[in-house]
Amino acid sequence: MRAIRGSARHGLRPADHHPRRGAAANGGPYDDQRLQDSIHPADRLQQRDAFARAIAERSDLDLEHRAVRQDGQIGWVLIRGHASYDEAGQPLRLAGVSLDVTDRKRAEERQLLLLDELNHRVKNTLVAGTLERGLAIATDKALVADGAILDVNLGDEKVFPVADALADRGVPFVFATGYGTQGLAPRYAGHKVIAKPFRLEPLQQFLLAAFA
């Protein structure tokens, strides 16, 4: 976390700087020009507009932008702050903090890649609220599916006849249940199970591995 104070580009008086209190994203001592140089060229206009809007509207600044590090790598920075004004309403300075959020942004990018891959591999989803409907879908000769998620309990009935039909056709599937493998029929002991309730990222990773 780094302190950010002042910005001459936005009509504010630059604050005094001490090396321990601030540093630009590229690792040098903090000053306005060095901060501007560290911002990814494609994000500079967005950054200037966000500062100008926060000052003009007297609103909180909340901005994420890419930053070019000294080694040439691209990181992400979150900036939050608020301007202060004199008695005449003129802006004096903008004080706030900057946070390195590169790890979070990369995790979000990985999640998007997982979603894209999941969408590519699992093109069709079997949706059936009853055993009868599930069997109708599973035995439909026109069905083309990369895989299926089978909720063990369909009302008062179990989904295993649907699993049998899919197994006969060579369609991979996993069971979804809140009871682990204990709720499975003996013939499916040891089969892959997704625990309920679902969490998105583990579900994505599980399905990618299950339907690979």
C-alpha positions in Angstrom: 0.0 0.0 0.0 1.4 3.4 -1.0 0.3 6.9 0.0 -0.8 9.2 -2.8 -0.9 13.0 -2.3 -1.4 15.7 -4.8 -1.4 15.9 -8.6 -0.2 19.0 -10.4 -2.0 17.9 -13.6 -5.4 18.3 -12.0 -4.8 21.8 -10.5 -3.9 20.5 -7.1 -0.8 21.5 -5.0 1.7 18.7 -4.8 2.2 17.6 -1.3 5.5 17.2 0.4 7.1 13.8 -0.3 9.0 11.5 1.9 10.5 8.3 0.3 8.9 6.1 3.0 5.5 7.4 2.4 5.1 6.9 -1.3 6.6 5.4 -4.4 5.5 5.3 -8.0 4.4 2.0 -9.5 7.6 1.6 -11.4 9.6 1.6 -8.1 11.1 5.1 -8.1 10.4 7.9 -5.7 6.9 9.3 -5.9 6.2 12.4 -8.0 3.5 13.4 -10.4 5.6 12.9 -13.6 6.9 9.5 -12.5 3.4 8.4 -11.6 2.1 9.5 -15.0 5.0 7.7 -16.8 4.3 4.5 -14.9 0.7 4.3 -16.1 0.1 2.0 -19.1 -0.3 4.3 -22.1 -3.7 2.8 -23.0 -5.0 3.7 -19.5 -3.7 7.3 -19.1 -6.7 9.0 -20.5 -9.0 7.0 -18.3 -6.9 7.8 -15.3 -6.9 11.6 -16.0 -10.6 11.6 -16.6 -11.3 9.7 -13.3 -9.2 12.2 -11.4 -10.8 15.2 -13.0 -14.3 13.8 -12.4 -13.6 13.1 -8.8 -12.3 16.6 -8.2 -15.1 18.3 -10.2 -17.9 16.3 -8.6 -16.3 16.2 -5.1 -16.7 12.4 -5.2 -14.5 9.6 -4.1 -11.8 8.4 -6.5 -12.0 4.7 -7.1 -9.9 3.6 -10.1 -8.0 0.5 -11.3 -5.4 0.9 -14.1 -2.5 -1.0 -15.5 1.0 0.1 -14.5 4.4 -0.6 -16.2 7.0 -1.8 -13.7 10.7 -1.2 -14.0 11.3 -4.8 -15.3 8.7 -4.1 -18.1 6.0 -6.3 -16.6 2.5 -5.1 -16.4 0.8 -4.9 -13.1 -2.5 -3.5 -11.8 -3.0 -0.7 -9.3 -6.1 0.3 -7.4 -6.3 4.0 -6.4 -8.7 5.4 -3.8 -8.8 8.9 -2.5 -10.7 12.1 -2.0 -9.8 15.8 -2.8 -9.8 18.6 -0.2 -10.8 22.1 -1.0 -10.1 25.6 0.3 -12.8 28.0 1.6 -13.4 29.3 -1.9 -14.1 25.8 -3.1 -10.9 25.5 -5.1 -9.2 22.0 -4.9 -6.1 21.9 -2.8 -4.9 18.3 -3.0 -6.1 14.7 -3.4 -5.1 12.3 -0.7 -5.5 8.6 -0.8 -3.8 5.2 -1.2 -2.7 3.0 -4.0 -2.9 -0.8 -3.7 -1.1 -3.4 -5.9 -4.0 -5.6 -7.0 -2.1 -7.6 -9.7 -2.6 -10.9 -8.0 -6.4 -10.4 -7.8 -6.6 -9.3 -11.5 -4.6 -12.3 -12.6 -6.9 -14.6 -10.6 -9.9 -13.0 -12.3 -8.3 -13.5 -15.7 -7.7 -17.2 -14.9 -11.3 -17.5 -13.9 -12.4 -16.1 -17.2 -10.2 -18.5 -19.0 -11.7 -21.4 -17.0 -15.2 -20.2 -17.9 -14.3 -19.9 -21.6 -12.8 -23.4 -21.5 -15.8 -24.8 -19.6 -18.2 -23.2 -22.1 -16.2 -24.8 -25.0 -16.2 -28.3 -23.5 -19.6 -28.5 -22.0 -21.8 -27.2 -24.8 -25.1 -28.7 -23.7 -26.6 -28.9 -20.3 -29.3 -31.5 -19.3 -32.0 -29.7 -17.4 -34.7 -32.0 -16.0 -36.7 -31.7 -12.8 -38.1 -35.2 -12.9 -36.8 -38.7 -13.5 -39.2 -39.1 -16.5 -37.9 -35.9 -18.1 -34.3 -36.9 -17.4 -34.7 -40.3 -19.1 -36.4 -38.7 -22.1 -33.4 -36.4 -22.6 -30.8 -39.0 -21.9 -32.3 -41.5 -24.4 -33.0 -38.9 -27.1 -30.9 -40.1 -30.1 -30.5 -36.6 -31.3 -28.7 -35.6 -28.0 -25.2 -34.4 -28.5 -23.5 -33.6 -25.1 -20.0 -33.2 -23.8 -21.2 -34.2 -20.3 -23.9 -33.9 -17.7 -24.3 -32.9 -14.1 -26.9 -35.2 -12.4 -28.5 -34.1 -9.2 -28.9 -37.3 -7.2 -32.4 -36.4 -6.0 -35.1 -35.6 -8.5 -38.0 -34.9 -6.1 -38.8 -38.2 -4.5 -36.9 -40.2 -7.1 -33.2 -41.0 -7.7 -31.4 -40.1 -10.9 -29.5 -43.4 -11.3 -31.6 -44.6 -14.3 -30.6 -41.4 -16.1 -27.0 -42.2 -15.2 -27.4 -45.7 -16.6 -28.7 -44.4 -19.9 -25.9 -41.9 -20.2 -23.3 -44.5 -19.4 -24.7 -46.8 -22.1 -24.2 -43.9 -24.6 -20.7 -43.1 -23.4 -21.7 -39.6 -22.2 -19.5 -38.6 -19.2 -21.4 -37.3 -16.1 -20.8 -36.4 -12.5 -23.3 -36.5 -9.6 -24.3 -33.5 -7.5 -25.2 -34.1 -3.9 -24.8 -32.7 -0.5 -24.2 -36.1 1.0 -21.0 -37.1 -0.7 -20.6 -40.7 -2.0 -22.9 -42.0 0.7 -25.9 -41.1 -1.4 -24.8 -43.0 -4.4 -26.2 -46.4 -5.6 -23.7 -49.2 -5.0 -22.9 -49.5 -8.7 -21.7 -45.9 -8.7 -19.6 -46.2 -5.6 -16.4 -44.2 -6.2 -17.9 -42.2 -9.1 -17.1 -38.5 -9.3 -19.3 -36.3 -7.1 -19.6 -32.5 -6.9 -20.5 -31.3 -3.4 -23.4 -29.0 -2.9 -23.8 -26.1 -2.5 -21.5 -25.2 -5.4 -18.7 -22.7 -5.4 -17.9 -21.3 -8.9 -14.2 -21.7 -9.2 -13.9 -25.2 -7.7 -16.9 -26.3 -9.9 -15.2 -25.0 -13.0 -11.9 -26.9 -12.2 -13.8 -30.0 -11.3 -15.8 -30.1 -14.5 -12.8 -29.4 -16.7 -11.0 -32.3 -15.1 -14.1 -34.6 -15.2 -15.0 -34.0 -18.8 -11.5 -33.7 -20.2 
